[in-house]
Amino acid sequence: MREIFRTILLNREAEKKMLAVLIDPEKCQGPLLAATIAALKVEAPDFIFVGGSLTSTSTKSLIELFKEETESKIILFPGNASQFTPNADALLFMSLISGRNPDYLIGQQVQSAISVKNSGMEVIPMGYILIEGDAKSSVEYISNTQPIPREKKGIVLSTALAGELLGMHIIYLEAGSGAKSPVSPELIQYVSENISIPLIVGGGITTPADMISSFEAGADIVVIGNFFEKYPYKIPDFIEYRDKYYEEKRKKEEE
């Protein structure tokens, strides 16, 4: 029942970096949905995260479609309790630990807890930390919380450590959808070197160089969403860059 998280831990131990494509059900429809599925059939990322800050679209039917059409593991990444559906491969059961809005710290989780428990699906507890990204994000607006200024490294690390000590299995550093600036490599490195659980980084990543910089700084999983909504056909390119990075790193270690 812990297949997804076990895979993450094994890849982390092998220093094999992972890429997740974030799908927002509200946006991924019509031509964009068709183009995204076509790209995912060319090269499959490690994971497909499905969820959004606000959605009235059926998350369940979208997950069923991706399961039929792609080979990637589907992880539910819900913005609130109403987006829960048991047909994903795993659920990121997250708490917005950088904010002080009790509804996103524990309220939404309480609403869905019984349904999640009864579903029997794999659940991965995750501490979600919103970092300033030079643009007001959907998460910031919907959750009514303030991001942590990116220069406040001590606060970010203390928040991440608090999540780990509270029993979270993963920490997610998020610059927010549409961020003009991704989480800096310096901040990623500072956090990754001082926590002992896997680290996810997302928001504002628009080039393979951004992705590789995040990997080199210590991110175990990089998540890209907004950019692929504009350029879904570039998904295979990023996966190839990720694979090339891993192979070059492995060869250097063998020399």
C-alpha positions in Angstrom: 0.0 0.0 0.0 3.0 2.3 0.1 4.2 1.7 -3.5 4.4 5.3 -4.6 6.3 6.6 -1.5 8.6 3.6 -1.6 9.5 4.4 -5.2 10.2 8.0 -4.2 12.5 6.8 -1.4 14.3 4.3 -3.6 14.9 6.9 -6.3 16.1 9.4 -3.7 18.5 6.9 -2.4 19.8 6.3 -5.9 19.9 10.0 -6.5 17.6 9.5 -9.4 15.7 12.7 -9.9 11.9 12.7 -10.7 9.6 14.9 -12.8 5.9 15.5 -12.2 3.6 17.1 -14.6 0.8 19.1 -12.8 -2.6 18.9 -14.4 -5.3 21.4 -13.4 -8.7 19.9 -14.2 -10.2 23.4 -14.6 -7.7 24.3 -17.4 -6.8 21.0 -19.0 -9.8 20.5 -21.4 -10.5 20.4 -25.1 -7.4 20.9 -27.3 -5.1 21.3 -24.4 -6.2 18.0 -22.9 -5.6 16.3 -26.3 -2.2 17.9 -26.8 -1.2 17.0 -23.2 -2.1 13.3 -23.6 -0.3 13.1 -27.0 2.9 14.5 -25.3 2.6 12.1 -22.4 2.4 9.2 -24.8 5.7 10.2 -26.3 7.6 10.3 -23.0 6.0 9.5 -19.6 7.0 11.5 -16.5 7.5 9.8 -13.2 4.2 11.2 -11.9 1.1 13.1 -13.0 -0.2 15.4 -10.2 -3.9 16.2 -10.6 -5.5 19.1 -8.8 -5.9 22.8 -8.6 -6.7 25.7 -6.3 -10.2 26.0 -7.6 -12.0 23.5 -9.8 -15.6 22.6 -10.7 -14.4 20.0 -13.2 -14.6 16.3 -12.4 -11.3 15.2 -11.1 -12.4 11.6 -11.1 -13.1 11.4 -14.8 -9.9 13.2 -15.7 -7.9 10.7 -13.6 -9.7 7.8 -15.3 -8.7 9.2 -18.7 -5.1 9.6 -17.8 -5.0 6.1 -16.4 -6.3 4.8 -19.7 -4.1 6.9 -21.9 -0.7 7.2 -20.1 1.8 5.0 -18.2 2.6 7.5 -15.4 1.5 7.1 -11.8 -1.4 9.5 -10.9 -1.1 11.3 -7.7 -4.0 13.4 -6.4 -2.9 16.9 -5.4 -6.2 18.5 -4.2 -6.7 22.1 -3.5 -9.5 21.3 -1.1 -11.6 18.4 0.3 -14.1 18.5 -2.5 -11.5 17.4 -5.0 -10.8 14.1 -3.3 -11.5 11.0 -5.4 -10.2 7.5 -4.6 -9.3 6.4 -8.1 -5.8 8.0 -8.1 -2.7 5.8 -7.3 -1.9 8.0 -4.3 -2.9 11.1 -2.4 -0.7 14.0 -1.3 -2.5 14.7 2.0 -1.1 18.1 2.5 -1.2 20.9 5.1 -0.3 24.5 4.1 2.1 24.8 7.0 3.6 28.2 5.8 0.2 29.8 6.3 -1.9 30.5 9.4 -5.3 29.9 8.0 -6.7 27.0 10.1 -8.9 25.8 7.2 -5.8 24.9 5.1 -3.7 23.8 8.1 -6.3 21.2 9.3 -9.8 22.1 8.4 -10.0 20.7 4.9 -8.1 17.6 6.0 -10.8 17.0 8.7 -13.5 17.2 6.1 -12.0 14.5 4.0 -10.3 12.3 6.6 -13.0 9.6 6.9 -13.5 9.3 3.1 -9.7 9.1 2.6 -9.3 6.5 5.3 -12.2 4.4 4.0 -10.9 4.6 0.4 -7.8 2.4 1.3 -5.7 4.4 -1.2 -2.0 5.3 -0.5 -1.7 8.5 1.5 1.4 10.6 1.6 1.4 13.3 4.3 3.0 16.4 3.0 4.0 19.8 4.4 3.2 22.5 1.8 5.3 25.7 2.0 4.4 28.7 -0.2 7.4 30.8 -1.2 7.3 34.3 -2.6 7.5 34.2 -6.4 7.2 37.8 -7.5 3.5 37.3 -8.4 0.3 36.8 -6.4 -0.4 33.1 -6.9 -3.8 31.3 -6.9 -2.8 29.5 -3.7 -2.1 32.7 -1.9 -5.4 34.2 -3.0 -7.6 31.2 -2.4 -6.1 30.2 0.9 -5.8 33.8 2.2 -2.3 33.2 3.4 1.0 35.0 2.9 4.0 33.4 1.2 7.3 33.3 3.1 9.7 35.9 1.6 12.3 34.0 -0.4 15.2 35.7 1.4 13.9 34.5 4.8 15.8 31.2 4.6 15.7 30.6 8.4 11.9 30.8 8.5 11.5 28.5 5.5 13.8 25.9 7.1 12.2 26.2 10.5 8.8 25.6 8.8 10.1 22.6 6.8 11.7 21.1 10.0 8.4 21.7 11.9 6.6 19.7 9.1 9.1 16.9 9.4 9.0 16.7 13.2 5.2 16.7 13.0 5.4 13.5 10.9 5.1 14.8 7.3 6.7 12.4 4.8 7.5 15.1 2.2 8.1 18.8 2.1 7.0 20.8 -0.9 8.5 24.3 -1.7 6.1 26.1 -4.0 6.6 29.4 -5.6 3.0 29.4 -6.8 1.4 28.9 -10.2 2.5 31.5 -12.7 5.4 32.6 -10.5 7.8 34.9 -12.2 10.7 33.5 -10.2 11.2 29.9 -9.2 12.4 28.9 -5.8 16.1 29.8 -5.7 18.8 27.0 -5.8 20.3 28.6 -2.7 17.0 28.2 -0.7 16.5 24.6 -2.1 20.0 23.6 -1.0 19.6 25.2 2.4 16.4 23.3 3.1 17.5 20.0 1.5 20.7 19.8 3.5 18.9 20.2 6.7 15.9 17.9 6.4 15.9 14.1 6.1 12.7 13.6 4.0 12.1 14.0 0.3 11.8 17.5 -1.1 9.5 18.6 -3.9 10.0 21.9 -5.7 7.6 23.7 -8.0 6.4 27.0 -9.4 8.0 29.3 -12.0 10.0 26.6 -13.7 10.0 27.3 -17.4 13.2 25.9 -18.8 15.2 22.6 -18.6 18.0 24.7 -17.0 15.6 25.7 -14.2 14.7 22.1 -13.6 18.3 20.9 -13.6 19.3 23.8 -11.2 16.6 22.6 -8.8 17.8 19.0 -9.0 21.4 20.0 -8.4 20.4 22.1 -5.4 18.7 19.1 -3.8 15.1 18.8 -5.1 14.1 15.2 -5.4 11.0 15.9 -7.5 10.4 18.9 -9.7 6.8 19.8 -10.6 5.9 21.8 -13.7 2.3 22.9 -14.5 1.7 26.4 -15.9 4.5 26.1 -18.5 3.1 22.9 -19.9 -0.3 24.4 -20.1 1.1 26.8 -22.7 3.5 24.4 -24.3 2.4 20.8 -23.7 4.5 19.5 -26.6 7.6 20.4 -24.6 6.9 17.7 -22.0 9.1 15.0 -23.7 12.0 17.5 -24.0 12.1 18.1 -20.3 12.0 14.3 -19.6 14.9 13.8 -22.0 16.9 16.5 -20.2 16.1 14.9 -16.9 17.2 11.5 -18.2 20.4 12.9 -19.7 21.2 14.7 -16.4 20.8 11.4 -14.5 22.9 9.4 -16.9 25.8 12.0 -17.0 25.7 12.1 -13.2 25.9 8.3 -12.9 28.8 8.1 -15.4 30.8 10.7 -13.5 30.3 8.8 -10.2 31.5 5.6 -11.9 34.7 7.2 -13.3 
